[in-house]
Protein backbone atom coordinates (compact mmCIF):
# COMPACT_ATOMS: atom_id res chain seq x y z
CA UNK A 1 0.00 0.00 0.00
CA UNK A 2 1.58 3.32 -1.02
CA UNK A 3 1.61 6.02 1.64
CA UNK A 4 1.85 9.74 0.92
CA UNK A 5 2.38 12.31 3.65
CA UNK A 6 -0.85 14.09 4.42
CA UNK A 7 -3.13 11.36 3.07
CA UNK A 8 -6.18 10.44 5.11
CA UNK A 9 -5.88 6.77 6.11
CA UNK A 10 -9.17 6.45 7.98
CA UNK A 11 -11.73 8.39 9.96
CA UNK A 12 -14.42 7.04 12.24
CA UNK A 13 -16.63 8.01 15.17
CA UNK A 14 -17.21 5.28 17.74
CA UNK A 15 -20.08 5.66 20.18
CA UNK A 16 -19.27 4.38 23.67
CA UNK A 17 -21.85 3.42 26.26
CA UNK A 18 -21.46 1.99 29.74
CA UNK A 19 -21.93 -1.42 28.14
CA UNK A 20 -18.82 -0.76 26.03
CA UNK A 21 -16.82 -0.13 29.21
CA UNK A 22 -18.05 -3.27 30.92
CA UNK A 23 -17.29 -5.25 27.78
CA UNK A 24 -13.75 -3.86 27.67
CA UNK A 25 -13.27 -4.52 31.39
CA UNK A 26 -14.14 -8.16 30.84
CA UNK A 27 -12.08 -8.54 27.70
CA UNK A 28 -8.98 -6.86 29.12
CA UNK A 29 -9.19 -7.88 32.77
CA UNK A 30 -9.05 -4.24 33.92
CA UNK A 31 -11.80 -4.07 36.55
CA UNK A 32 -10.88 -0.70 38.06
CA UNK A 33 -14.33 0.47 39.31
CA UNK A 34 -13.81 4.05 38.07
CA UNK A 35 -14.74 2.57 34.69
CA UNK A 36 -18.21 1.39 35.69
CA UNK A 37 -19.24 2.79 39.12
CA UNK A 38 -20.42 6.40 39.45
CA UNK A 39 -20.05 6.36 43.24
CA UNK A 40 -16.40 5.28 43.07
CA UNK A 41 -15.62 7.77 40.31
CA UNK A 42 -17.19 10.58 42.37
CA UNK A 43 -15.37 9.49 45.53
CA UNK A 44 -11.98 9.91 43.86
CA UNK A 45 -12.95 13.29 42.43
CA UNK A 46 -13.57 12.36 38.81
CA UNK A 47 -16.19 14.16 36.70
CA UNK A 48 -17.87 10.81 35.99
CA UNK A 49 -17.20 7.23 34.93
CA UNK A 50 -14.30 7.21 32.49
CA UNK A 51 -13.49 5.04 29.51
CA UNK A 52 -10.30 3.02 30.02
CA UNK A 53 -7.41 4.86 28.36
CA UNK A 54 -6.43 1.53 26.83
CA UNK A 55 -9.91 1.24 25.31
CA UNK A 56 -9.47 4.59 23.58
CA UNK A 57 -5.99 3.57 22.45
CA UNK A 58 -7.38 0.27 21.20
CA UNK A 59 -10.20 1.92 19.27
CA UNK A 60 -7.74 4.28 17.57
CA UNK A 61 -5.59 1.41 16.31
CA UNK A 62 -8.68 -0.55 15.24
CA UNK A 63 -9.65 2.32 12.95
CA UNK A 64 -6.20 2.26 11.33
CA UNK A 65 -5.86 -1.53 11.08
CA UNK A 66 -9.25 -1.82 9.35
CA UNK A 67 -7.95 0.50 6.62
CA UNK A 68 -4.66 -1.38 6.06
CA UNK A 69 -3.89 -4.56 4.17
CA UNK A 70 -4.56 -7.50 6.56
CA UNK A 71 -0.91 -8.58 6.15
CA UNK A 72 0.46 -5.10 7.01
CA UNK A 73 3.04 -5.26 9.79
CA UNK A 74 2.76 -2.76 12.64
CA UNK A 75 6.20 -1.84 13.99
CA UNK A 76 5.23 0.29 16.94
CA UNK A 77 2.35 2.21 18.46
CA UNK A 78 2.43 4.78 21.22
CA UNK A 79 0.19 7.39 22.82
CA UNK A 80 0.06 9.87 25.66
CA UNK A 81 -3.17 10.05 27.61
CA UNK A 82 -4.21 13.65 28.16
CA UNK A 83 -7.92 14.09 28.84
CA UNK A 84 -10.27 11.36 30.04
CA UNK A 85 -13.39 10.32 28.10
CA UNK A 86 -16.36 10.71 30.46
CA UNK A 87 -19.11 8.23 29.52
CA UNK A 88 -22.56 9.45 30.53
CA UNK A 89 -24.86 6.65 31.80
CA UNK A 90 -27.64 7.69 29.41
CA UNK A 91 -26.02 9.42 26.45
CA UNK A 92 -22.60 7.73 26.42
CA UNK A 93 -19.73 9.46 24.63
CA UNK A 94 -18.37 9.71 21.11
CA UNK A 95 -14.72 9.08 20.30
CA UNK A 96 -13.64 10.54 16.98
CA UNK A 97 -10.51 9.17 15.28
CA UNK A 98 -8.75 10.73 12.29
CA UNK A 99 -5.68 8.92 10.96
CA UNK A 100 -3.35 10.60 8.48
CA UNK A 101 0.09 9.77 7.11
CA UNK A 102 2.58 11.90 9.07
CA UNK A 103 5.88 10.71 7.64
CA UNK A 104 7.28 8.07 5.30
CA UNK A 105 10.81 6.66 5.04
CA UNK A 106 12.32 3.56 3.39
CA UNK A 107 11.14 1.21 6.11
CA UNK A 108 7.95 2.61 7.54
CA UNK A 109 5.03 4.97 7.30
CA UNK A 110 4.13 6.88 10.43
CA UNK A 111 0.40 7.28 10.86
CA UNK A 112 -0.63 10.15 13.12
CA UNK A 113 -3.86 9.82 15.05
CA UNK A 114 -6.06 12.68 16.15
CA UNK A 115 -8.38 11.34 18.81
CA UNK A 116 -11.04 13.61 20.28
CA UNK A 117 -14.20 13.38 22.35
CA UNK A 118 -16.37 16.46 22.10
CA UNK A 119 -13.96 19.40 22.18
CA UNK A 120 -11.25 17.53 24.07
CA UNK A 121 -8.16 15.90 22.55
CA UNK A 122 -7.91 12.69 24.55
CA UNK A 123 -4.69 11.22 23.13
CA UNK A 124 -1.63 13.16 22.05
CA UNK A 125 1.50 12.02 20.26
CA UNK A 126 -0.59 9.09 19.09
CA UNK A 127 1.50 7.49 16.36
CA UNK A 128 1.47 4.07 14.78
CA UNK A 129 4.24 2.97 12.42
CA UNK A 130 3.58 0.38 9.76
CA UNK A 131 6.22 -1.35 7.65
CA UNK A 132 6.26 -0.42 3.97
CA UNK B 1 9.12 7.63 45.62
CA UNK B 2 11.51 4.74 46.05
CA UNK B 3 14.41 5.32 43.63
CA UNK B 4 15.70 1.81 44.44
CA UNK B 5 13.01 0.54 42.09
CA UNK B 6 14.99 1.75 39.07
CA UNK B 7 16.65 -1.21 37.40
CA UNK B 8 14.59 -3.71 39.32
CA UNK B 9 13.77 -6.81 37.26
CA UNK B 10 10.86 -9.07 38.00
CA UNK B 11 10.60 -12.82 37.38
CA UNK B 12 8.79 -13.90 34.20
CA UNK B 13 5.03 -14.19 34.50
CA UNK B 14 3.32 -17.58 34.14
CA UNK B 15 2.73 -18.45 30.47
CA UNK B 16 -0.46 -16.90 29.08
CA UNK B 17 -2.11 -19.02 26.38
CA UNK B 18 -3.84 -16.76 23.85
CA UNK B 19 -7.23 -18.30 23.05
CA UNK B 20 -9.06 -17.79 19.77
CA UNK B 21 -12.28 -16.76 21.49
CA UNK B 22 -10.33 -14.38 23.74
CA UNK B 23 -8.92 -12.67 20.66
CA UNK B 24 -12.43 -12.38 19.21
CA UNK B 25 -13.78 -11.06 22.51
CA UNK B 26 -11.00 -8.48 22.78
CA UNK B 27 -11.41 -7.45 19.13
CA UNK B 28 -15.10 -6.83 19.66
CA UNK B 29 -14.37 -4.80 22.81
CA UNK B 30 -12.01 -2.44 20.96
CA UNK B 31 -14.27 -2.15 17.88
CA UNK B 32 -11.65 -3.97 15.77
CA UNK B 33 -13.65 -5.13 12.77
CA UNK B 34 -10.86 -6.12 10.39
CA UNK B 35 -11.52 -9.77 9.41
CA UNK B 36 -8.13 -11.17 10.52
CA UNK B 37 -9.13 -10.63 14.17
CA UNK B 38 -12.12 -12.95 14.04
CA UNK B 39 -12.03 -15.03 10.85
CA UNK B 40 -9.44 -17.83 10.86
CA UNK B 41 -9.49 -18.17 7.07
CA UNK B 42 -8.93 -14.43 6.60
CA UNK B 43 -6.04 -14.55 9.07
CA UNK B 44 -4.46 -17.55 7.27
CA UNK B 45 -4.92 -15.88 3.89
CA UNK B 46 -2.92 -12.94 5.27
CA UNK B 47 -0.13 -15.30 6.34
CA UNK B 48 -0.93 -15.81 10.03
CA UNK B 49 -1.34 -19.13 11.84
CA UNK B 50 -4.62 -18.12 13.48
CA UNK B 51 -6.71 -15.06 14.33
CA UNK B 52 -4.60 -11.95 14.96
CA UNK B 53 -4.97 -10.02 18.21
CA UNK B 54 -5.46 -6.24 17.95
CA UNK B 55 -2.23 -4.31 18.69
CA UNK B 56 -3.20 -3.31 22.24
CA UNK B 57 -3.94 -6.91 23.29
CA UNK B 58 -0.35 -7.04 24.57
CA UNK B 59 -1.66 -5.04 27.53
CA UNK B 60 -3.32 -8.18 28.87
CA UNK B 61 0.11 -9.76 29.44
CA UNK B 62 1.76 -6.49 30.40
CA UNK B 63 -0.91 -5.99 33.07
CA UNK B 64 0.24 -9.18 34.79
CA UNK B 65 3.73 -7.73 35.01
CA UNK B 66 2.44 -4.41 36.36
CA UNK B 67 0.57 -6.30 39.07
CA UNK B 68 3.95 -7.63 40.20
CA UNK B 69 5.24 -4.07 40.47
CA UNK B 70 2.17 -2.87 42.38
CA UNK B 71 2.52 -5.79 44.77
CA UNK B 72 6.06 -4.81 45.76
CA UNK B 73 5.87 -3.76 49.41
CA UNK B 74 8.35 -0.92 48.86
CA UNK B 75 6.99 0.38 45.54
CA UNK B 76 5.29 3.43 47.02
CA UNK B 77 2.71 3.23 44.23
CA UNK B 78 -0.80 3.89 45.48
CA UNK B 79 -3.32 2.81 42.87
CA UNK B 80 -5.91 5.44 43.85
CA UNK B 81 -3.37 8.18 43.04
CA UNK B 82 -1.97 6.56 39.91
CA UNK B 83 -2.86 7.42 36.35
CA UNK B 84 -1.72 5.86 33.13
CA UNK B 85 0.17 8.69 31.42
CA UNK B 86 1.75 7.05 28.42
CA UNK B 87 1.82 3.70 26.63
CA UNK B 88 3.98 2.32 23.84
CA UNK B 89 4.35 -1.02 22.11
CA UNK B 90 7.25 -2.10 19.89
CA UNK B 91 6.43 -5.24 17.93
CA UNK B 92 8.55 -7.95 16.38
CA UNK B 93 5.38 -9.71 15.24
CA UNK B 94 1.67 -9.60 16.03
CA UNK B 95 0.16 -11.82 18.71
CA UNK B 96 -1.95 -14.66 17.30
CA UNK B 97 -4.22 -17.24 18.91
CA UNK B 98 -2.18 -20.18 20.13
CA UNK B 99 0.73 -18.07 21.36
CA UNK B 100 1.99 -18.80 24.83
CA UNK B 101 3.31 -15.51 26.16
CA UNK B 102 5.47 -14.58 29.10
CA UNK B 103 6.21 -11.06 30.32
CA UNK B 104 9.33 -9.89 32.08
CA UNK B 105 9.20 -6.45 33.66
CA UNK B 106 12.00 -4.00 34.35
CA UNK B 107 11.58 -0.60 35.95
CA UNK B 108 13.60 1.65 33.67
CA UNK B 109 13.18 5.08 35.20
CA UNK B 110 11.61 7.31 37.81
CA UNK B 111 11.38 11.02 37.24
CA UNK B 112 10.09 13.40 39.91
CA UNK B 113 7.94 16.33 38.75
CA UNK B 114 6.85 18.51 41.63
CA UNK B 115 5.45 16.04 44.13
CA UNK B 116 4.51 13.59 41.38
CA UNK B 117 6.53 10.62 40.20
CA UNK B 118 6.64 9.37 36.62
CA UNK B 119 7.53 5.68 36.67
CA UNK B 120 8.57 4.06 33.41
CA UNK B 121 8.56 0.29 33.14
CA UNK B 122 9.17 -2.02 30.26
CA UNK B 123 7.71 -5.49 29.78
CA UNK B 124 9.47 -7.80 27.32
CA UNK B 125 6.88 -10.23 26.03
CA UNK B 126 8.23 -13.44 24.52
CA UNK B 127 6.68 -16.61 23.10
CA UNK B 128 7.10 -20.26 24.15
CA UNK B 129 10.31 -20.53 22.08
CA UNK B 130 11.73 -17.47 23.79
CA UNK B 131 11.34 -15.33 20.68
CA UNK B 132 10.59 -11.65 21.16
CA UNK B 133 6.99 -10.68 20.34
CA UNK B 134 6.49 -7.18 21.73
CA UNK B 135 7.98 -4.77 24.23
CA UNK B 136 5.33 -2.84 26.15
CA UNK B 137 6.36 0.37 27.88
CA UNK B 138 4.15 2.16 30.39
CA UNK B 139 4.53 5.48 32.13
CA UNK B 140 2.56 5.68 35.34
CA UNK B 141 2.05 9.03 37.04
CA UNK B 142 1.78 8.68 40.79
CA UNK B 143 0.39 11.82 42.41
CA UNK B 144 1.73 13.32 45.61
CA UNK B 145 -0.01 12.41 48.87
CA UNK B 146 -1.25 15.96 49.45
CA UNK B 147 -2.35 16.98 45.99
CA UNK B 148 -3.79 13.80 44.57
CA UNK B 149 -3.44 13.06 40.87
Interface residues (C-beta under 8 A of the other chain):
Chain A: X14 X20 X23 X24 X26 X27 X28 X29 X30 X32 X44 X45 X53 X54 X55 X57 X58 X59 X61 X62 X63 X65 X66 X68 X69 X70 X71 X73 X74 X75 X76 X77 X78 X79 X80 X81 X128
Chain B: X22 X25 X26 X27 X28 X29 X30 X31 X32 X33 X34 X35 X36 X42 X43 X45 X46 X47 X52 X54 X55 X56 X59 X60 X63 X79 X80 X83 X84 X85 X86 X87 X88 X89 X90 X91 X93 X94 X137 X148
